[in-house]
Amino acid sequence: MKIAIVGVSGAVGQEFLRVLDERNFPIDELILFGSKRSAGKKYIFREKEIEVKLLQHNDDFKGIDIAFVSAGGGTSIEFAKTITKFGTVMIDNSSAFRMDNDVPLVVPEVNPEDAKKRPRCIIANPNCTTIQMVVALKVIEQISHIKVAHVSTYQAASGAGAVAMNELIEQTRQTLDHVPVTVNKFPYQLAFNVIPQVDIFTDNGYTKEEMKMYNETRKIMHSDIKVSATCVRVPSLRAHSESIWIETERPISVEEARKAFSKGEGLVLKDNPEEKEYPMPLFLSGTDPVFVGRIRKDLTNDNGITFWIVGDQIRKGAALNAVQIAEYLIKEKNI
């Protein structure tokens, strides 16, 4: 297998290197691409030094089987035809193609077979908050159809990249040192604060991030589920948390839900309130599964269940999900 990573210098690009190595992904040759700023840098992969090539409109992707692309939507749009013109499967981490009818939007635990139908040789990686939510929703959907989901997210700085994580660290230092705080990546200071805005606002008052959760969930799950989201940036470094309330067609007991979550693919049940055991981002950063806890019956609706999930945004929310898509294609001999 000849594999490429586009945007290797970013937080997700670096995570691709770790995930591919940890999972012993079959690679005969790895080629790294980046911008003018990144070209020439060298990274070690499996004890071999690899120099980053400049991403250009040429024939560099000839012979490459899979390209993991995480360089922003503008780059994905500009270079999609260059990357795929020789048949390379482009697994794209941006939002550029997610809602295109001829581009599958895939979470392997939920709709892996969709990855086989890719007329443009492009597969889209969903939004990080959507990925971890649908992994949890899938197991409940198998018990009873989910009609509505209300979700509030608690999104770490990592969702905005390595620069944002560094800014949060610096802001924390500045605040404690009582010096002016540097604000560049977010609308306001994030340290010691929460910001009820992720991405820009749309005409209906919801942000683009919140609308992604509505639209992407329906496409991935092939469902008429309605999702109402409030996305919030919080001052944690890594791993997103979500508080989710769902309404199903028939009542589901806490015991049913807990059993389903405990057996769900890609899920880990961590739900023991008496011992104060529940998922928290501080302790789950760098892990692969989506963790589920705080499972309760809703007090206002007999068909309602409430639960809390945590997942690492850079791993399952980005790099790991993309690698799992590639692993599925290899397993199915569809590459």
Buried (B, 14 or more C-beta within 10 A) or exposed (E): BBBBBBBBBBBBBBBBBBBBBEBEBEBEEBBBBBBEEBBEEEBEBEEEEBEBBBBEEEEBBEEBBBBBBBBBBEBBEBBBEBBBEEEBBBBBBBBBBBBEEEBBBBBBBBBBEBBBEBEBBBBBBBBBBBBBBBBBBBBBBEBBBBBBBBBBBBBBBBBBBBEBBEBBEBBBEBBEEEEEBEEEBBEEBBBEBEBEBBBEEEEEEBBBBBBBBBBBBBBBBEBEBBBBBBBBBBBBBBBBBBBBBBBBEEBBEBEBBBBBBEEBEBBBBBBEEEEEEBBBBEEBBEBBBBBBBBBBBBEEBEBBBBBBBBBBBBBBBBBBBBBBBBBBBBEEEEB
